[in-house]
């Protein structure tokens, strides 16, 4: 473990899948002298104490961030601005403040105005997760060989960014740095739009009068199972994602709608060549994802819990 990856005191605000996985991975790799956390629900805080994963569980956000060298907001993006305002006066000078949201432009806009100039604001997005949530859902291996994207606003101390980069790398992540706006455009097509499509398809299947719920479950093939897994992601988180990144999502949705119209015409006209060419191109993309280690070619049914890949957006 590199000394640059270590923090004396890490504060996690929120303790679901991502917060719990950070705590477990940081403990496993010896990245924090002390980990303190809080959660909005008293029930969640009590469960975290039972799990014994962190050193201290406190009742308030202000108490959690006191003397912390690294503060990570592991909460829905819609709540980040309010929490930043709440903790601002309690932050240690020189501390690094980060998050794990899958939208970055809105997080920068909502958080930055409240944070004191004495701290370093380095937003982050670990592109990893499962459909599970809550304090029991995390696991230390979640970030291994997954991307974590850092989006430091202009003028942020390069040393702080390097420190946070080393922290994520020590937990197994591959780290990339990009601007918040570019991040939001990329994630709109790779994560946000697929989730929107999944929610739509599963909802449509549920509404079909001629297909009973039991038949949908009984005859679900791999494709539909994948959609139901994605559509089972946390509703609060994804509501906030679509509202916060609506411009980029709407742009990608427009492009998708145009492509869908082309496929509709090909099917209507019986244009097998157009369909074959399209499916050949998309098959190559899938192979490329497997080749770079971002997924496995193994059958999805029966995979181990730690191999599930998507929330997180």
Protein Blocks (a to p, Z undefined) as FASTA:
>chain_A
ZZklpcfbdcdehjdfklmmmmmmmmmnopafbdcdddfblklmmmmmmnomambdcfbf
klmmgopabdcddbdfklmmmmmmmmmmmpcehiacddfbfbfklmmmmmmmmpcfkbcc
ddddddbddfbecjklgcfklmgopacdddddehiafklmmmmmmmmmmnopacddddfk
lmmmmmmmmmmmmmmmmmmmmmmmmmmmklcfklmmmmocfklmmmmmmmmpcfklmmmm
mmmmmmmmmmmmmmmmmmmmmmmmmmmnopaklmmmmmmmmmmmmmmmmmnopacfbdfe
hpafklpcbfkZZ
